[in-house]
Amino acid sequence: MTILEKIVASKRKEIEERKKRRPLSDFKRETEKPITTRDFKGSLRGTGIQLIGEIKKISPVHGVLRQAFDPVTLALAFQKGGAASLSVLTDGPFFGGHLSYLQEIKTSVALPILRKDFILDEYQLYESAEASADAILLISSLLTEKELSSFIQCAGGLGMSCLAEVHSEEDLKKTLTAGAEVIGINNRNLQTFEVDLSTSERLVRRIPKGKIIVSESGIHSHEEVSHLETLGFHAVLIGQAFMEHSDLEKAVRQVMGW
């Protein structure tokens, strides 16, 4: 069983357990109107290439990335460094995250917050909205075209944006048909966890104008960020390179060239 298969199996079990404690019908009954959220999509439209700073404690491949892990402190450092928005891992078993991090961070910073997790069920959308997420990650390879479209519409009704993540031409076709407006090209193959920045170079050419495009994973230097900007990317999502750095704010300015 691959790492991804283990994560998905664990996530499906986790979702079913949460549904038993609190049914989806309870969420729907309590959510009568969209929750007020910050503009994640709009935050990526600034002058020059923008940064989505990612907060995560553990990597399934590299282990613990940061021993002294305090999500609020990290979020404040990203904000001071000039990040446009934040990506927060909420998966516990494999990434050391927690859903409560979203609300903790939101009360301390002014940036929009993306919930990064393995979204497989409508239940997680309502859960995300209640936890104060401004956006959610949707991994195209894990969802059908119908699910992608449905989740994008449901998230919008709850006041959240979606970052639809792709890694292949097939993923991209599915995502475009589903109506995604913010598309993330993941340079990491989730089946093997190998990283190849040429994935961004290959797929960005196939995305029509008018979409917001984000490059994710494997980005470590200002030279790489500058190259991605020339290719037409609006933002980069970077986590590990910063989590491993003792002075996060300084690292952000160096890598982004600010």
BELHUDA-V346484 format. One record per backbone hydrogen bond with DSSP energy under -0.5 kcal/mol. NH is the residue of the N-H (numbers start at 1). CO is the residue of the C=O. E is the energy in kcal/mol with one decimal. If there is no record, write none. Layout:
nh=NH co=CO e=E
nh=NH co=CO e=E
This chain:
nh=6 co=2 e=-2.1
nh=7 co=3 e=-2.4
nh=8 co=4 e=-2.8
nh=9 co=5 e=-2.3
nh=10 co=6 e=-2.3
nh=11 co=7 e=-2.6
nh=12 co=8 e=-2.5
nh=13 co=9 e=-1.7
nh=14 co=10 e=-2.2
nh=15 co=11 e=-2.6
nh=16 co=12 e=-2.0
nh=17 co=13 e=-2.0
nh=18 co=14 e=-2.1
nh=19 co=15 e=-2.3
nh=20 co=16 e=-1.4
nh=21 co=17 e=-1.4
nh=22 co=18 e=-2.6
nh=26 co=23 e=-1.0
nh=27 co=23 e=-1.1
nh=28 co=24 e=-2.5
nh=29 co=25 e=-2.1
nh=30 co=26 e=-1.7
nh=31 co=27 e=-1.2
nh=32 co=30 e=-1.0
nh=35 co=158 e=-1.1
nh=40 co=38 e=-1.5
nh=43 co=39 e=-1.5
nh=44 co=40 e=-0.6
nh=44 co=41 e=-1.1
nh=45 co=42 e=-1.6
nh=46 co=43 e=-0.5
nh=50 co=234 e=-2.8
nh=52 co=236 e=-2.9
nh=53 co=51 e=-0.7
nh=53 co=85 e=-2.3
nh=54 co=238 e=-2.6
nh=55 co=87 e=-3.2
nh=56 co=54 e=-0.6
nh=57 co=95 e=-1.1
nh=58 co=95 e=-1.8
nh=59 co=63 e=-2.6
nh=63 co=59 e=-2.3
nh=65 co=57 e=-3.4
nh=66 co=57 e=-1.0
nh=69 co=67 e=-1.8
nh=70 co=68 e=-0.7
nh=74 co=70 e=-2.2
nh=75 co=71 e=-2.3
nh=76 co=72 e=-2.4
nh=77 co=73 e=-1.8
nh=78 co=74 e=-2.3
nh=79 co=75 e=-2.3
nh=80 co=76 e=-2.5
nh=81 co=77 e=-2.0
nh=82 co=78 e=-0.8
nh=82 co=79 e=-0.9
nh=83 co=78 e=-2.4
nh=84 co=51 e=-2.3
nh=85 co=51 e=-1.5
nh=86 co=112 e=-2.4
nh=87 co=53 e=-2.7
nh=88 co=114 e=-2.8
nh=89 co=55 e=-2.1
nh=89 co=87 e=-0.5
nh=90 co=116 e=-1.9
nh=91 co=116 e=-0.5
nh=96 co=92 e=-1.9
nh=97 co=91 e=-3.3
nh=98 co=89 e=-0.8
nh=101 co=98 e=-1.6
nh=102 co=99 e=-1.3
nh=103 co=99 e=-0.6
nh=104 co=100 e=-2.0
nh=105 co=101 e=-2.7
nh=106 co=102 e=-2.3
nh=107 co=103 e=-1.6
nh=108 co=105 e=-1.6
nh=109 co=105 e=-1.7
nh=112 co=84 e=-0.6
nh=114 co=86 e=-3.3
nh=115 co=135 e=-3.0
nh=116 co=88 e=-2.5
nh=116 co=114 e=-0.8
nh=117 co=115 e=-0.7
nh=119 co=117 e=-1.0
nh=120 co=118 e=-0.6
nh=124 co=121 e=-1.5
nh=125 co=121 e=-0.6
nh=125 co=122 e=-1.2
nh=126 co=122 e=-1.3
nh=127 co=123 e=-2.0
nh=128 co=124 e=-2.1
nh=129 co=125 e=-2.2
nh=130 co=126 e=-2.2
nh=131 co=127 e=-1.5
nh=132 co=129 e=-1.4
nh=133 co=128 e=-2.4
nh=134 co=113 e=-2.6
nh=135 co=113 e=-1.4
nh=136 co=161 e=-1.7
nh=137 co=115 e=-1.8
nh=138 co=163 e=-2.5
nh=140 co=138 e=-0.8
nh=140 co=165 e=-2.3
nh=142 co=139 e=-1.7
nh=143 co=140 e=-1.5
nh=148 co=144 e=-2.7
nh=149 co=145 e=-2.4
nh=150 co=146 e=-2.4
nh=151 co=147 e=-3.0
nh=152 co=148 e=-2.4
nh=153 co=149 e=-2.0
nh=154 co=150 e=-2.6
nh=155 co=151 e=-2.9
nh=156 co=152 e=-2.0
nh=157 co=153 e=-1.9
nh=158 co=154 e=-1.1
nh=158 co=155 e=-0.6
nh=159 co=156 e=-1.4
nh=160 co=155 e=-3.0
nh=161 co=134 e=-2.2
nh=163 co=136 e=-2.6
nh=164 co=162 e=-0.7
nh=164 co=182 e=-2.5
nh=165 co=138 e=-3.2
nh=165 co=163 e=-0.6
nh=166 co=184 e=-3.1
nh=172 co=168 e=-2.3
nh=173 co=169 e=-2.5
nh=174 co=170 e=-2.0
nh=175 co=171 e=-2.4
nh=176 co=172 e=-2.7
nh=177 co=173 e=-2.2
nh=178 co=174 e=-1.7
nh=179 co=176 e=-1.1
nh=180 co=175 e=-2.0
nh=182 co=162 e=-0.5
nh=183 co=181 e=-0.5
nh=183 co=212 e=-3.0
nh=184 co=164 e=-2.8
nh=185 co=183 e=-0.5
nh=185 co=214 e=-3.4
nh=186 co=166 e=-2.9
nh=186 co=184 e=-0.7
nh=187 co=185 e=-0.7
nh=187 co=216 e=-2.9
nh=189 co=187 e=-0.5
nh=189 co=194 e=-2.9
nh=190 co=188 e=-0.7
nh=193 co=189 e=-4.0
nh=196 co=187 e=-2.3
nh=199 co=196 e=-1.9
nh=200 co=197 e=-1.0
nh=201 co=197 e=-1.1
nh=202 co=198 e=-2.4
nh=203 co=199 e=-2.3
nh=204 co=200 e=-2.1
nh=205 co=201 e=-0.6
nh=206 co=203 e=-1.7
nh=207 co=204 e=-1.2
nh=208 co=206 e=-0.5
nh=211 co=208 e=-1.1
nh=212 co=181 e=-2.6
nh=213 co=211 e=-0.5
nh=214 co=183 e=-2.8
nh=215 co=235 e=-2.1
nh=216 co=185 e=-2.7
nh=217 co=237 e=-1.3
nh=220 co=218 e=-0.6
nh=225 co=221 e=-1.9
nh=226 co=222 e=-2.8
nh=227 co=223 e=-2.1
nh=228 co=224 e=-2.2
nh=229 co=225 e=-1.9
nh=230 co=226 e=-1.9
nh=231 co=227 e=-1.1
nh=232 co=229 e=-1.3
nh=233 co=228 e=-2.1
nh=234 co=213 e=-2.3
nh=235 co=213 e=-1.5
nh=236 co=50 e=-2.3
nh=237 co=215 e=-2.7
nh=238 co=52 e=-1.8
nh=238 co=236 e=-0.6
nh=242 co=239 e=-1.2
nh=243 co=239 e=-2.7
nh=244 co=240 e=-1.8
nh=245 co=242 e=-1.6
nh=248 co=246 e=-0.8
nh=251 co=247 e=-2.2
nh=252 co=248 e=-2.5
nh=253 co=249 e=-1.9
nh=254 co=250 e=-2.0
nh=255 co=251 e=-2.7
nh=256 co=252 e=-2.5
nh=257 co=253 e=-1.3
nh=258 co=253 e=-1.7
